[in-house]
Amino acid sequence: YPTSFEGGWESFIGQTVTFTNDMYVCEHKGTTSLGIAYRRLRTPEENAKGLADGDSLDYYAIQEANKQDLIRLWGVSSNSVYSTRKGARIHRLTAKVTGINELQLKGDLNLLDNAFPTKLPNMGYYQLLVCATNIEHFWTTIGQLGADNAEQLERQKKKIATALVHINADIYAICELQEGRSAISALTDAMNSLAGETQYAYVDNGFNNYNADMVGFIYRKDKVSPYGTMQFPYAYGVYHYRMIVKGFKDKNTNESFVISLNHTKSKAGEDDTDDVRMENVQKINECLTNITKKQTFKDSDILIVGDYNAYSQEACIRYLVEEGDWEDQVLRFDSLGYSYAYGSEMGYLDRVFTSSSLSPHITAVHPYHINTDYYYRHGYAYNEDVTMCRYADHDPILIGINFSSETAFENIDATSSPAKICQDGRILIIYKEHIYNILGQPIQ
């Protein structure tokens, strides 16, 4: 598939067929069916070249191709739907063709790559690990946008804290913390309780009397220390609480850098919100430009993270790269990845940009797929799953940073057998006549 179906589905209707190629799970459609395709479906805004204000031939071509390639597979047990993650492969699917783009499962699902991840992606040889994550409305007050009762609240807090401690980052840049200091302090306490020691602290934003959507930092006290006066792209209004800038210093190397954490306007509702997101990123760019010019934090190394509610080819993201001259680290390290799935399509709503001076020190940027691939009933509102998985609707984005300076390497015969060579505390690997450093980058 799709080669055998190029003439249309009609000739196969009523027949039972076996697909020789694997099919990918793209969507959980109710409790008894899955959306599948012969490839993962990326949202058009993620990779439509030349996209301009939503009016692009590439956009509509991708949109139509996704629609044509999505197949509904009926007859899947509720247990199978629950335990199957998006991205899993169905090997040698046997099904009856019941209509155009509709199949009825025959026999069992033979799933490959269905194990939920428990190991972090390869982040290279980093000294500091930053985790940027949306935690999906964490309130400590019952009955707001978060938990409906005390049991749900405890489960939500446990799932988030378990995931963040498991990730073991040095700095957490968090979106959708609510209720001023209440939520961030409760989450910090939960993380310390799981860690068995008071190693985590939070940056006090001064937002104690604000009870809506905000952002904040939690950090390892033994690894980094925050410094400098917090800066804001907006002086007042709702985005004053959703966009903050703070300096951090690595205690091991004494190197410092600046993190800009942002949660721009969501796509929710029927109104066009592109203009608000464009205003958001213009404010971010203006604020960071002024910070750099005035040397507010006495450092030009800037890391920009957060939930931007926009995919890679949307105007506000292109603005940050083309007009702001910030370097897109998500597309540099993992251009085919994703941090969010809406329906059957996936892409990046969560972004990572850097100044040109910080870019050489980034060892890797990857999403950690412990949320968006999961069936919704793994969430805290249901008692089926008390693990860290599906603690939110976005995947966390991990960023590795290494401030070590470049080291000189002596000449090595790259035709020799594979070996590991330690020099100046760095590891070199000879593999297939090429020499790599520990970051996985070839050495010229």
N, C-alpha and C positions, 0 to 999 in steps of 0.2 A: 504494500500500500504506500502511495496512491497509484502506482503504475497500473495495476489491474483494473482500477476504477476510472481510468481516464475517459472511457466511453460513457460514464454515468453509472449511477447506482441501480437503475431500473432492472437491468438484466440479472442482478444478483438477489433481488427481493424474493424472499421465500426460501432461499438457499442457506445452508449452514456452511460457513467458510472458516478456514484457519489462516491467520496472517503470519507469513514467514518472517516479517520484520517486527521488532518490538514496537509497542505503542506506549505513549507516555500519559500518565494521569495528570490532567490539567485542572480538574475542578471536582469538588464534592457537590453533586446536584441532588439535594434532598437526602433521604435515608436509604434509598434503594438503587441509586444510579450514580454513575461517574461520567464526567466529561473527559474524553480522551482524544489524542491526536498522535500523528506519527512524529511530532516534534513538540517541544515546549513553545507555547504561544507568547510572544512578547507584545506588549501594548504598542500600538503604532507610534505614540509619542516618544517611545524609547529609542527607536532606531530609524525613523523616517527621515532620510536625508533631504535637506532643503525645506524642512517643515517651516512654514511661515504663517503664524497666527491660525493654525489649524486648517489652512487651505493649501494642500499639497497633494499632487498626484500620488506620490509615494505613500502618503498617509492613507488615502482611500484604498490603494492597492493592498497594503498590509492589512487594513481593516477587513477587506473582502476576503483575502486569503485566510485570515484567522477564522472567519465565519464559515468558510467552505471546509476547512480542515478539522473543525471541532465535531466530534461524534458523540452521541449520547449512548452510553452502554447501560442497558436496563438489566434487572434481574440480579443485582449485586446485593448480598446480604447486608443488613445494617451493621453487623459486626465487622464485615470487610470494609465498608465505607469508613467506619470509625477508625480502623487500624491502618488504613492506606493513606500514605502521604502524597501530596502533589509532588511530581517529579519522579515517582516510582515508575519502573518500566513493567509492562505486561508482556511476558514472553509467550509467543505462539498462542495468541488469543484465539479461542474457538467460540464462534457466536453465530446466531441466525440473523440474517439481514431482514429487518422488519419494515424498513422504510428508508427514505433518503437520509443519510447521516444518522441512522438509528440501528442499533444492534441489541440482540437479546443474548445474554451470556449463556453459554452451554458449558457445564462443568465448573471447575474451580479457576480462580485467578492464580496464575503462576507469576508471582511478583519478584522483580529484581530491584536492587537498590532501594528497598523499602525500609531499611533500618533507620530509625531516627538518630540524628547525630548526637554523640556524647563527647566528641573530641573537637577541640578548636581547629579552625583552618590553619594552614601553615602561615605564620606571620613573620617568617624570616628571623634574623638575628637582632631582635629588638632589645632595647634597654627599658623603654616605657611602653605600656599598652594602654591605649585609650579606647573606651567603649562608648559609642554614641547610640542611644536607644530611646525609643518612644515606649512608654509603659502603659498606654491606653487608660488614661483617666484614673489615677490612683488618688482616691479621697479617703480620709479617715472618718468622715461623717457619712452615716448610712443614708441611702436613698437619693444621692445626687447622681452624677453620671456614672459612678463606679458601682461598688457593691450594694446589693439590696438588703442585706442582713449581716449580722455579726459573723456568721459562719463563712459567708462569701468573702468578707473582708479579710479574715484570717487566712483563708486559702489564697486570695489574691496576693497578700503581703508575702506569704511563704513562697509562692511560685516565683515572684519577682526577686526576692532576696536570694533564693536558692540559685536562680540563674545567674545573678550578678556575682555572687561569691564564686560560683563555678567558673565563670569567665576569668576571674582573678585579674581584673584590670587594675591599673594604678590610678586612673581617673575615669569617672563615669559622667558623661554629659547627657542629661536626662530631660526628655520632653514629656509633657502631660503629668507633671506633679501638680497637685492642687493644694489649696488651703494654706498658703503661706508656709510657715515653718513646720506646721503640723505633719504634713505628708512626708517631707524630706527627712525630718528628724525620726519619724516612726520607721521609715525604710532603713535609715542608717542604723538605728538600734537593732532592727531585725537582722541586718547583715553582720553586725558585731556579734550578736548572739549565735549565729550560725558559725562564724569564724572562731568563736571561743575566746576572743580577746577584743579589746577596744582598739582596733587598727584602722577603722574607717571614721571619717569625719565629713561634715558637709560645709559648704561655703554659705554663709548667711547672706541672703540677698537683701535683707531688710524688708521683705514682703509680708510681714506677719499678718497684716490686716487685709490681705487680698485673698479672696476665696474662689478664684476661677483658674483658668489654665495658665500655667507658668512653667519655667524651665529652671534647672539647677544642677550643681556639681556635687558629687560625692567623691572622696579621694582617699588614698592610702596615706596615712600620716607618716609612716616610716619611709615612704618613697618620694613624695613630693610635698611642696608647701605652696599654697596660693600666695600671691603678692600683688600689690598695686590696688588702686581704687577701681572698683567695677565701673565699666562704661556701658552706655546704652545707646543703640541707634535711634530709639524713640525716647523723648524726654517725658512723655506722659501717654495715657491711653492704654488700650489692651496690649499692644505690642511692646510696651515698656517692660512688661512682665514676661514676654515670650522671646526676647532677644537680649542677651547679655554678653559681655566681653570681660575676661579675667586672665591674669597672668599666673603661670605656674613655674616653679623651679624644681628641677631634678636634683634631689639631695645627693645622689651618687656622683654626678658629674659637675654639679653647680651650673649646668646649662639651664636657660630659661626660654619659655615660649608663651605665646598668647593663644587662647582658645575663644573663638566666637561661636556661641551656641544659639541656634535660632529655630523657631517654629513658625513658619509662615502661614498665611491664610489657607484654610482647607478648601477642598473641592466640594464640600457638602452643600446641598441645596440646588435649586434650579438656576440661580443667578450666575452670570459669568463673573468669575473671581480672578481672572488672569491679571487684570489691571492692579488689583490689590497686591498680588504676589510680586508683580513688577515693582511696585512702590516699595515693598518690603526689601527686595534685594538691592534696590538703589540706595535705600537708607543704610543697609549693611555695608555696602561698598563705600559710601560716603564716610561712615563712622570709622571704618578700618583704615581708609586713606588718611583721615585726620590723625588717627592714632599713630600711624607709621610716620607721618610728617612731623608730628610734635614729639615723637619718641616717648609717648605716654608711659609705656611699660619698659622703655629703654631696650627694646628688642624688636627686630623686624620679622622674626619667625612667627608666622600666624597660621593657625589651624582653624578652618571653618567647618563646622559640623551641624547636624540637626535634621529635622523633618521639614523638607521644603515643599511637600505636596505638589511636586512637579517632576516630570520625567526628563530624560537627558536632552531631548531635542526641543523642549518647550522654551519659550522666549526668555523667561526669567533665569533659567539655568544657563542658556547661551549668553545672556547678558553678563553674568559673573565671569565667564571665561573670556569672552570677546571684548567686553568693555572694561570690566574690572581687572582683567589680566590675572585672575586667580587660576591655579592649575587644578584640573579635575582629577583627583586621585582615584576615584571609583572607576572611571573609564580607563585610567592608566593601568590599574592592577587587575580588574575583574569586570571587563566591559560587557560580558555576556551573563553576568550575575543579576541578582534582583534582591530587593529588600521588602517587597510588598506584592501581594497578588489580589487582584480585584476580578472576581468571576474566574474566568479561565485564563486571563492574561496576567503577565507579571512584568515587573520592571523596578527601577529605583525611584522611590520617593525620598529616600534618605541619602544625603550627599556628604562628600568630603572634598574640600578644596584647601589648597595651601598657597602661601606666598612662595615665590621662586626660591627664596633663601632656605625655606624649610623642606622643600621638595626632595633634595638629595638625601635627607635624613629619614625619609619614610621608607620603611622596609617592606611593608605590605599593607593593603587595605582590602578587607573581605567581609561580606555579610556572613553571619553565623545562622544557619537555617534551622532555628529551633522554634519558630513561631508561625510564619505565614503559610507553611506547607501543611500545617495540622488542621484536621477537621475541627470545626468551631466548638464541639462538645468537649474538647480537651481544655477549654478555657475555665477560668476560676468560677464562673457562674454555675458550673455543673460539678458534681462530686465524683465523676468517673476517673478523673486524673488529678493527682496531687503532686505530680512531678513539676520540674521547672518549665516544661515545654508548653507552648502556647500561653506564655505569661502576658503576651500582648499580641496585637495584630500586625506589627512590623517586626522584621528581623533586626537584631542589633548589628551595627557596623563596627568592626574592630580595626584599629589603626596602630601599627607598630612604628616606633620611633627609635632611632639610634643616633646619638650625637657624636659618636667617635669620629675622629678625623680620618682621612684616607691614609693608608699605610703603603709604603713601597714594597713591591714583591720582587723577589729575586727570580731570575730566569729558571724555568722548570721544563724539562722535556715532556711535552704534552702527549707524546706517543707511548709513554710508559704505561704500565698496567695501572688500573684505577687505584688511587691511594689518597689518604688524608694527610695533609701536611700542616703542622701547626707552626705559625710564625707570628711573633708579636701579639700572641693571644688571639689571632684570627685563624680560621680554618679554611684551607683551600682544598678543593676536590677536583681531581683529574677524572674526566669522564668523556669517553669517545673523542679523544684528541682535543678537548676543550678544557680550559681551566675556569672553575667557578669559585666565587667566594661564598661565604655562608648565606648570603642573601639570595643565592640562586641566580645571581647576575653574572653573565660571562665577562671575563677580563680580556680586554683587547691585547 
